[in-house]
Amino acid sequence: MEPIQIFGVVFALFALSRVIMQIKKRNINMNEGIFWIFIWSSVVIFLLFPECFGYLANFLGVGRGTDALIYISMVVLFYLIYRLYSKVDALEKQITHIVREIAIRDRYEPKKRD
């Protein structure tokens, strides 16, 4: 086993433990937790058994396992960027709604000044 594999497995197991802890503390919901458990478990499996990349590449019709990893990683990253964009957009709408409500309330109920 190469040093980079050992480092990667240790890091992935650490990240996996963080995900499990976040699920137990209910900081992330179960669907997100399952997604991240799948991702980090896949990282561990592919680090321990790098020949799986070759099988994955053949299955996807890509020349090398590294290329398959890069393509899959790009798709996952684009998906995560989309999710972040959606959440930021929803937060902006919520903030706008709250600010409008506060402005309307303050118009009819002026603040008392000491």
Number of C-alpha atoms within 10 A of each C-alpha: 8 9 8 10 16 14 12 16 20 13 15 20 17 12 16 20 14 13 21 17 14 15 17 13 10 11 11 15 12 14 10 12 20 14 12 16 20 13 14 20 17 13 18 21 12 16 21 16 12 15 11 14 18 18 15 16 17 14 10 11 10 16 11 14 19 15 14 21 16 11 13 12 12 12 11 13 12 12 12 12 12 12 12 12 12 12 12 12 12 12 12 12 12 12 12 12 12 12 12 12 12 12 12 11 12 11 10 8 10 8 9 5 4 3
